[in-house]
Amino acid sequence: MIQTAKPSAFLSSYVKSYWMIENVMAKGQEHIQRIVPTGLIELSCYLGDKPTSSDHSKSFSGNVILTGQLKNYFDIHICGNISLFSVYFYPHGLAPFLNIPVKELQNRSVPLTYLFGKDVRQLEEQLASTHSFHQRITILEHFLGKQLRKQKQNPDDRRVAYTIRLINQTKGQIGINHLASSVCLSRKQFERIFLRHAGTSPKQFLRIVRFQHALRRRANKEECSLTTLAYDCGYYDQSHMISEFLHFSGKSPRAYFHEDEPFSDYFQ
C-alpha cells in the first residue's frame, strides 16, 4: 500500500509530495520495475532492502539517494523487505537547497552524503527510528528547512519557476524563445540558467512534460485514438509520439498502455 502526502506550506514551493511504501516480498520473489523520466527530482530513503540496477550511473550505495532529471528509462530489481520513503521535488525545487548546479545530477543517482555530509547520518538514524509516515515527513522537513536556511536566495530560481508554470499551463506545448522572452533573457542565457537550476535542458524538459501529459490523458480513461492523443499532446503525428515513447519507456504507446498502468507522476 502506498501512502502519499503534501508538504507543509513552508516547503510547498519546493516539494511536490511525499510517499511511502512498505512491503515484504516472498523469499526468492523478484519484481522488475521500469523507471521512466517524470520531470521531477526524487529523494529516496531506503530503510529496508535496496533494489539493484544494471545502470551503473544509478547508485544504491547509500541509504538516502538523490536522483536527478532522467534522460531515458531504466529497470530496477526489487526483492526482500521493502521500506521506502520518498520525496518528489518540483523541477526547480531542489536548486535552492544546493550549492552546486542541479545539472550535475542529470541522469545520475547519488548518495545524499555526497552533498550534505554528516547531517545525512543523523537523518538516516531518525528516519529508521520510526515507522510513522507523518513522523518521517516531520523529520525530513526539519532537515530540508535547515539546509534551505544555509543557502542564499538566487533570483534565477524565480525565473525558472515562472517558466515551469508556463510549461505546465501549456502541457509542454510552448516554444523555448517564448519562455526566454517571458523572463527577459536571450535564448542562450535562458537555456544555460534552466539547465543549471532544473537539471535538464528546456528542450528535453518539454519532451518529458509532453510524454507525462500523454500518460495522464490515458490514465484519466479518455477514450481517443492514438492519432488524436498524439496531436492533442503536441506531437507532430503518431510516428513522432511512438518515437518519443520508445525513447522514454522502451515501449510503443500501444505496448505501454497494454502492459503497464498509465500514470503520470508529474501531473498527478
N, C-alpha and C positions, 0 to 999 in steps of 0.2 A: 504493500500500500504506500502511495506517495502522498506526503503532506506538503502543502505549499502555504506561503505567507508573504505578505507585502512588507516592505521596510518601514521603519519609523519615519516621521515627517522630516527629521534631520538629515536622513540619508536618501530620501526619496528622489533626489535629483541625480543620484549616482547609481543606486541599486534598483534593479527591476523587481527581483523576487528572490526568495529563499525556498529551497525544497529539500526534503529528506526522505530516504528510503532505507528500510531495514528488512532484510530477508535472509533466510538460511536455505541454501540450495542443497539438495540431496548429495551425498558423497558420490563423486565420480561424474556428477552432472555439470555441464558447462553451457553457458549461454553466450552467444556471439551477438554483440550489439554494434550496429553500424552508426557511426557518428558523422553527421553532416554539418556543414557550416550553418551557423544560426545567426550570424551578425552580432552576437553577444560575446562578452568575455566572461569566463567562468572560473570561480574559485571553488575547488573541490576538496573536502576534508574526508579522508578515508580513515574510519575508526574501526574497521574490521579488515577482512582480506582485501587486497588490492588487485585490480584487473591487470592484464598484460596486453601489450600491443606489439604488433610486428613493425610498427613505425617507430624507429629509434628516436625521432625528434619529440615523441610524446613520452616523457619520462614519468615513471611512477616510483622514483627512488625516495620521495618524501611522503609524509602523511597528509600534508596540505599542499595542494598543487594548483598553480595558476596556468590556465590555458588561454592563449591569445586568440586573435582572429584566425580562423582556419581558411585555407585556400581550397581544400578539397576534402573528401571523405576518408575515413579510416575505420578499422574494426578493432574493438576491444573484446577480450575473452574474460568472462566473469565466472567465477566458481567460489564455493565455500560460503563464509559468513559475510554478507554484505551489509555494511553500515556506512551510508554515505550522506553527508550533509553538504549542501552546495549553495553557492550564491551566483546569480546572474547579474553582472554589471551591464548597464547600458553601454552602447558602443563608445560613448565619450566619457563614461562614468569612472573608469579606472585611472585615467591620466592625473586627476588632482591628488591622488594618493602616492604617486611615484615621483622620484627624482631622475628617472630615465625615460626616454621616449617609449611609448607603448608599442611602437613599431618593432622594437627589439624582441617582442614576444610573438610576433606573427608566425603562425603555423608551428608553434612550439608549446610544450608543457614543461614548466619548470617548478622545482620546489620553492615554496614561498620563503624559505630561509635564505635563498639567494638574494632576496630583495629586502627583507626586514630583520634578518639575523636572529639574535637570541630572543626577541619578542615573540617569535613564532613558537618556540619551545613551550613557553608558558601558555600560549593559546591552545596548542595541542593537548596539553595536560588538562586544561579547563574544559575543553570540549569532550574529552574522553571521560571526564568525571561525572557526566550526566547523560541520561538518555532522553531528556525532555527536549523536544523540538524548540519550544519557545525559550527555554533557558539557553540553548545553544545560540539562538538568534541574539539574545541579550549579550552573551559573551562576545560574539563576533562583532556586534555593533559597537561595543565598547572598544574593541581592538581597532576597528576601522576609524572610529572617531578620534582616537589617539593618533593614528597615522595621519589623518587628514589635517589635524591641527599643526603638525610639524611642517607642512608644505605651504609655500607661498602661492597665492592665487595668480593665475595666468589669464590675461584677457582672451587668449586664443581658445581657452576652454569654452567660453560663451559663444564664440564664433562657430566652433564645431558643433556645439549643442544645438544652436539655431538651425544650422544647415541639416542636421539629422532630423529635426522636427519637420522641415520641408520635405525631406525624403520620405518620412513616414506618412505625411499627408497625401503625397502623390503615389505611394506604394512603389517608389523607386523609378517612377516614370517622369524624370526631370533631368535636364542637361547639366553637365558639370560647369559650363560657362555661366548658366543661370545661378547655380549655387555660389560660385565665386563672386559674382557681382552682388549677390544679396548681402554679403558681408564685406563689401568694398575691398576685395582683393583681386589681384590678377589670377588667372588660372594656375600659373606656375606656383605662386605663393600659396594659393588655396590647397593645391594638391600636396605640397610639402607639409603644411600645417595639419591637414586632415590625416595624412599618413602618420605623423608624429603622435597625434592625440587620439585617434580612433584605432590605430594599429593596422590599418589596411588602406589601400588607395581608394579614392572616391569611385573609380570605375568598378573595381572589384566589389566594393560595398553595395553599389547599386545592383549589381548582378545577384548578390546574395539576397537582398531585400526582395527582388522580383521572384526569386526561387521560393523564398519563405511565403510570399503572398500567394503563390500558386498552391502551396501546401495548405494554407489557411482556407482558400476557396474550396478545395476539395474536402477538407476536414469539416467544413460547415455544410457538407452534403449538397452543395449547389450543383444541380444537375445541368451539365453543359458538355458539349463535345470537347475533345482535346484541342481542336482548332479554335473554338470560341475561347477556351481557357487561355490559350497561347496569346491571342490578341488582347484579351482583357487584362492580362498580366504584363503587357508591354513587350512581348516578343514579336519579332518580325513575322514569323509564321510558325507552324507546328514543328518544322525541322529545327528551327532555332531553339525552341523550347526543349526538344529531345536532346540536342547537343548540350544544353546547359544542365539538364537533369543528369546526363551521363557524367558530366564533369563533377557535379556537386554530390551525387549519390551513387554513381556507378551503375545506375539503372535507368531505363527509359521511363517516361511518365507512366505509361501503361503498366509496366512491370512493377514500378514503385507503388502505385496505388493498389495493385492487386496483392502484392506480397507484404506491404507494410501499412500500418495505420498512419495516414497522413496527419501530421500535427506540426504546427508552427510554434516553436519556442519564442520566436521574435514577436509575433503578433498575438500571442495568447492573452 
